[in-house]
Amino acid sequence: MGSYIIRFTLLIFICCVHRLGAEPAQLKADVVVYGDAAVGVAAAVQAARMEKSVILVSQYGHLGGMSSSGLGWTDIGNSEILGGISREFYHKVYRYYQKPDTWVHQSKNEFSVMGQGTPTFNKTTQLASVFEPKVAELIFKQLVEEAGVRVIEGRLKLKEGVAMDGQRIVEFNLEDGTIIKGKMFIDASYEGDLLATAGVTFVVGREANAQYKEVSNAITSPVHGNNLHEGIDPYLVKGVPSSGVLSGGNEFDGADVGKADHRLQAFCYRMCLTNVPDNRVMVSKPNSYNDGDYEILFRAIEAGQSSQFFKLSPMPNMKTDSNNLGGISTDYIGMNYSSLPPDHPDYWDWTTLSHEEREAIAAKHRDWQMGMIWTLQNHLRVPDPIKRRYAGWGLPVDEFTDNDNWPYNLYVREGRRMVSDFVMTEHQCRQNPDYPQVTDSIGMGAYTMDSHNVQRVIYKGQLRNEGDIQRSLGGKPYPISYQSTVPSKSECENLLVPWCLSASHIAFGSIRMEPVGMVLGQSVATAASHALDDGIAVQDVDYNKLRERLIKDGQQL
């Protein structure tokens, strides 16, 4: 018996040593898509439908990105831009909710008729513009499985993780050592991690208006929408500047208006809430809770704010898509970049962080928002009428069941933006005839040019928000250039970037909507397949041939 135990122990030891010394896994595909958001799913599905072998690398283990992480109140702008896989997704959502048994906590007849400027369930087009997160993820899974896409969970090794042969990506490494080899690569991440690691030129922050002769970019006066109430003292001790500034507020210099800066617009979680008692878990006070973090909230209430602390946009089954609303809300302004100047050796922003560091920042955003809910429901400095208004809201038991009912993805509204031979600016979004027009459309945008607030500043002795821009396009959709989704040929010949594409900050603010991402994901995957078939660089794809296939697949150009 003793010798058997010794032999068994030795066998286990040998197996462990062998495992430790094993070569890292190597996986190959014609097309490799990095990023599991809706844009990445659409790209992967299209490439597979074009009979290419496909690997989709999922950083979160859940498909759909923001579309399955609470953003169910869809930012479309104009549903006529939907085509191909994007239209297919919203049609599948429509069909899902036609089944009576999907309405568990309310009847379909009780639900809102209108969403964000478009019907929630349009009988004419058979498209839905609202949906529960779990329904979106279910449909994305079905699309991937039906197409035969291989999904691999993992995250890109951010430092020296990409191997190049000249101007072509050969492979990249995941953090666990897995090597992913491919012929064509698509960066579908919200941050632009693959393009950056491959050495492609990019920018972070806001350009000066003068750079592209724009008027809606850059630092602006802190007088626009989603602002704080008038009269909020900016100092920790009211009226005492030496006590310090609330929440990292910066001194505002009017001479900076129109200039470039390094800052990112605010992030938040699109919270999914419910007031149905048998499907609700109430929000607890976070362990990291600090009263001082909510001083701006208390002072906003003192200044007269009594509602609109976050949206309650209705989702099916008595749930919400709860986004930022107003001057003090779910946006954690200034918390996705360092307070240090960008030339400081310790400066950071969301794009420069490791995956683990991003998780830590995301956790701070989560605790801020959960703390806000708890504060509005329980804090002594919150008046009873406000407490009653928010008392019934909690997290749905049947959503994000493996993540404590909290969304998987932080809403990274903007990360890196590639800089290639063609940059989409507000002139292309507005179709200004005095500037170069898009002649190689691979999809259309239609949403308002939009930026959330970027920083808090001291302006005329008060605390204000700066960076909010909401400029209408007049409802006219505009084409998006294929050239804006490919790097300069001298940098990389087999990479396509449908999300962190070549666009100015304010143009990206319109393009960055989830439906448009799906459209562009499908289009660049089509281009990647053509480049493979013809043995050419992505920059040399025949646009007329590409256009013909896109139209055949239902894309709106």
N, C-alpha and C positions, 0 to 999 in steps of 0.2 A: 504493500500500500504506500509506504514511504517513497520507494523508488518511482512509483507511478506519479506521485505528486511532484517529485523533482523533475521527471521527464515532461510533465504537463506545464510546469512553471517555465522550464527551459524553452518549450515550444512557443509559449506566449511571448517570452522575451525575444526569441528569434523573429517572430512575426512583427513585433513592434519595431525592432531595429530595421527590418526590411521596409516597413511602412515609412519610417523616418527617412530612410535613404532613397525612397522611391522618386522617380522622375515626376515632375509636375504634370498634371493632365494637360493634353494638347487637343484642342477642338478646332475643327475647320468648317468653313462654309463659304459659299460664293459671296453672300452678302451678310455682313455683321452689323447689327443695329445696337448701339449702346444707349440705353434709356428706355424705361418701361412705361412712360407716360403715353397718353393717347396718340401723340405724334409718332412715337416709336412703334406702337402697336400697328397703326395704319401703314407705316413703312414696311414693317416685317411681313404683314399680311399680303401687301401688294407684291413684294418681291417673291414670296412663296407662290402666289397665284400666277406669276410669270415664270414658274417652274425653275426657280433658283433655290438652292439649299440656303437656309437662313438660320442664323443664331440671333436671338433677341436676349440681350443681357439685361436682367432685371435687378436694379439696385435695391429695391424695397420688398421684393417677393410678392407684390400686388400690382396687377396691371391697371393702367389707366391714369396714373398720376393724379392731377387735380380733379379730373372728371370723375374719378371714383373716390376722391378724398374730400367730398363735401361741396364741390362746385357743381351743383345741379341746377342752379338758376342761370341758364346758359347765356353767355355773352356772345350773341350772334351778330347783331347789328342789322342783318338782312338775310333771311333764310334762303334767298335765291342764290347765294354764293355756295351753298352746300352742294356737293357732288360726290360721286364715287363712294368710297368707304365712309367718308364723313356722313353723307346722306343715309347710307345704309345703317350706320350706328343709330342715328336719331329715328329712323324708321323702325328699327328693332325695338327701341324704347317705346315708341308709340304702340306697337303691336303687343308688347308685354302688358301694358296697362289697359288694354282692351279686355283682358280676362278678368271677370268679376272676382275671382279668388285672390287676385293680387292686392285688392283693396281691403286691408285687414282692420285698420283703425278709423276709416271713414269711407263713405261711398264716393264713387267717382263724381256723382252729381253734386256733391258738396264741395268739390275742389275748385280752386280758382280757374277761371277761363283764360286769363291773360298772364303771360310771364313777362320777361323783360322786353317789351316792345313787340312781342309775337305771341300767338296763342300757345297755351301750354300743351294742348293736344289738338293739332290742326287736322280736321276731317278732310279738308281738300287736298292737302299735300301729304297727309298721313305721316307727319313728323311731330315728334315731341320735343319740347324745349326744357322740360324739367324732369328730374328723376332722382330716386334715392341712390346713395353711393353704392350700396351692395348690388343694386340692379345694374349699374354701369359696369362694375367689375365683372359681374356674371356675363354680360354681353361681350366684353373684351376677351374674356377667357374663351368663350364660344368661337369668336372670330379667329383667334390664334390656333385653337385646336382644329377647327375645320380646315384651316389653310395648311396645317402640318408644320407650323413654326416650332423650332426647338427653343425652349426658354431655359436660360441658365441664370441662376441667382449669383450675384457677385458685384463687386465694385472695382472700378478701375484703379490701378496703382497710379497715384497722381504724380509721383516723381520718377522720371525715366521709365515710365510704364509702356511707352510706345516704341516699337522698332521700325525704322524706316530703311528703305532701299532707294536711295536717291530721293525723288519726290513722291514716293509711294509708301503708304503704310503697309507693312508686312504682317504685323501681329501686335497685340497688346496684352499686358499682364493684368490679371485681377489680383486683389490683395491676398487671396489665399494661394497664389502661385499658379493658378490656371492660366494657360496660354491660349488666346483666341486668335486663330489665323483666318485671314480672309482675302478676298480679291477686291471687294468694294466695302467701304465703311460708311455708316451713317451715324452722325452724332445727334441723337435725339434727346440729350440731357437738357435740363433746364439751365444748367450752369455753363455748358460749353466745355466740359472737362476734356473730352477727347480731342477737340480741335486745338485746345491750348497745349495739351501734352504732346501733340504732334508738331508743335511749333508754328501753327497758323497765327497770323496777326489778328489781334482782337483789341477791343476797348472796353473799359468798365467805367460807368458814370455818365455824366451829361456833357455833350459837346457844347462849345460856345455857339451861340446863334450865328455868329459870323462865319463859322467853318463851312456850313452848307447854305448860308444865306436864309436861315430859318427864323421864325419869330416865336415858336412855341417850345423851344428847347431851353437848356441852360438854367442857371439860377434865376429865380423870378421874385417879384415882390411878395411878401407873405400876407397877401390880402385875398387869396382865391378860396375856392370851395373847401369843404371839410375842415374848417378852421375852428380854433378855440373861440369861446365866447369872449367878448370884449371885457377888459378889466381884470384879467388874471395876472396877479403879481408873479414875476418870474423867479423870485428868490426863495431859498429855503426858509429863511425868516423874512416875513413880509416887510418890504421896505428897507432891507439891509443887504446891499450888494455883496458885502464881504462874507456873508454867510454861505455863498455859493448859489448856483443856479439849479432849478428843478430839472431833472431828467436830461442833463447834458445839453441844455440850451446854449446856442452859440450867439455871440454878438453879431447882429446883422449890419452889414455894410452895403448901403444902397448902391455904391459904386460897383459891386459885384454882379448886379443884375445883368443878365446876358452873357456872363462868363461861364466857362466850363468848370466842372468840379468832379471829384472822385466818388461822390456819394451815391448810394443805391436807394431807390424808392422803397418804402416800408413793406415788410412781409407780414403775413398773419396766417393763421389757420382759418379755413372756411368751416366754421363749426356747424355740425349737424345736431340740432336740438329738438326736443319734443316736450309737449306738456301732457302727454297721455300717461296717467299714473302707472298702468300695468306694463308699460314699455319704457320706463324712465328710471334712471339712477341719478340722484341729485349730485351736484358737484360739491366736492369736499374742499376745505381750505388747504391749499398746497403747503407742503412742509417748508418751502422756502419763503412763505408769505411774509411780507414786510409792509406795514401800514404806509411807510414813506414812499413806496413805489406808486401809491395811488393818490398822492397829494394833489396832483393835477386834476384827477377825477373829482376829488372833494371840492376843490376850488371852482371847478366848472359847474358843479351843482350849486355852490354858493352864488355863482354868477348868473344862475337862472336856468341851466340845462336840467331838464327833468325827464327827457326821453332820448331816443335815437342814440343809444350807446352802442348798439349793434343792430344789424338788420335781422328781420324775421321773415325773409322771403320764403313763401310756402312751398314745401315739397310734398309729394304724395304721402299718405298715411300719417298726417299730422306731424310732419317733420319740417325742419327749416334748413335753408342755406343761409347761415348767419355770417355775413361779411362785415367789413368795416363800414361805419356810418358816423360821420361827424368828426369833430376835432379831437375828442378823446374817445377812443374806441378800441377795436381789436388790433389795429395796426400798431406794432411796437416800433414807433418811429425812432430812427437813429441807432437801432440795436443790431443792425446787420453789417455794420462797419465800425472801425475803431474811431475813437475820439482824437487820436493822434493825427498829426499831419501826414499825408501820404508819402513824404520823403523820409519819415522816421523809420529806423530799422525794425521797430516793433509794430508798425502799422499792419492792419489786417482788414480784409472785408470778406464777405461770404465766399467769394470765388477763390480766395487765397488759402482758405482753411482746409485741413484734412477732413476726411469723412467723420472721424470721431469728434473733431472740434465743431463741425456743423451740427452733429447730433446734440452737442451741449448747448449751442445757441438755439436750436429748435426747441429744446426742453425749456429754455428760459421763455421763449414765446408761448409755449403751451401753458406754463405756470402763470404767466402774465394774464392770459385770457381766462383761465380757470379762476384765477384770483379775482379778476374783474367780476365774473358772474357771482362768485361767493360774496364779494363786497357789496354788490348791488342788492343782494338778497338778505344780507345779514349785518352789515357794519353799522355801528352806532351813529356814524356821521352821515348816513344815508337816510333821508326822510322816509317816513312810512309809505306815502303814496308811491314812491319809486320802488320800494321794496315789494309792495303788492303787485306792481306792474310786471316785475320780473320773477316773482316768487315761484311760478309754476314750471319754469324751464329747467330741463336737465338733459342728460345724454341718453340717446336711444339704446336700449339693451341689445337690439338686433342689428346694430351697426358696429363695424370695426371690432368684432367680437374677440379678436386675438390681440387687441391693442388698448384694452381698458376703455373701449367705446369712444376713443379719440381718433381723429383722422390720421392717416398714415403720412401724408405729405404736407409739409409746410408750403405755403403759397409763395414760391420763389418767383416773384413777379418779373425779375430781371436779373441776369447774371452777366456773363460776357456777351459781347456782340462782335461777331466776326467783321473784319474789314477786308473786303475783296475789291475786285475791279469795278463793281457796281454797288453803290450804297443807296438803299431805299431811304428817302427823306420825306419830310412833310409835303414837298413839292410833288412827289409821285403819289402820295396818298390823296392829295387834293387835285391831282391831274392838272397841275399848273402848266399851261402850254408854253411858257417861257423857259421850261427846264426839260431835260431829256425824258422822253416818254418810254414806258415799258413796252417793248416789242416782242418779248419772249415770255408771256404770261404762263404761269403754271398753277394759278389759283387766284382767288380774289379775297380782299379784305373789305370790311364795311363798318367796323366799329369805330366809335369816337377815338380820336387821338387822346390817350389817357395816361396820366401819371399820378400815382398816389404821392402823398407828402413824403419829403425826403429828409427834412430836419426840423427841429424846433429852434426858434430864434427869439432874441429879445428885440422887439420892434416897438419904438415909441413908448418904452417903459413897460411893455406888456409881453407876455409869452404868446407866441404865435407859431403856426405851422407854415412851412415853406415847401413848395415843390408840386403842389396839386395843379394839374392841368387837365381840362376836359374841353376839347375843341371839336365841335361837330364837323362831319364831312358833308353835311347836307343830305345824307341818306344815299349817296351815290357810291356803289362799290367801285373799287380800283384794282387793277391787275398787279400781281407781285412777280418780280423778275426771277427767271431761272438763274441768271448770273449772280443774284444776291445770295443764292444758296450754295455756291461753290467757291472755294478759296481761289486766290490767284494761282495760276498754273505753275508758277515758279516755286510755290510752297507745298502744294499737295495735289496729286492728280487723281486720287481715288477716294476722296472724302466728300460727302455732301452734308449740309447743315440746314435742316428745315426749320429749326426753332431759333437757335442763337445766330440767325442769319445776319447778313451785312445790312445794317439799318441804323439810322440815328436813334437816339434815345426816344424821341417823341414819335417817330414813325413806328418803332418797335412797339410803342404803347398801344397802337392800333392793331398791328399784325399779331400780337402775342395771344390772341384768343384761342381757346381750345379747339373750336370747330375749324379754324383756319390752320391750326397746327396739324390736324388730321389730313386736311386737303394737301398741304405741302409735304407731309410725310409720304403720302401715296405718290405724289408727283416725283419726288426725288428718288424714290425706290424704282419707279419706272425708268428714270434716267440712268440709274445705276445698272439696271438690267440691260438697257441698250448699250451702255459703255462696255459691259462685259461681252455681249454678243458681238460687238464690232471691234473689240480689242483696242479701245481708245481711252483717252483721258476723259473725265467727266466734263471738262471744259470744252471738249470737242464734239459732244453729242449733237446730232443733227436735230435742230429745234423743230423743223417741220415734221420729221418722223415722230418726235416726242409728242408734239401737239396732237397729231393724228391719233396716237394711242390714248392719250389722256381723254380726248373727246369720246373715243370709243368706250372708255371705261366710265363715262358719265361725269367727268370733271367739268366744272363751269369756269371758263377762262375769259 
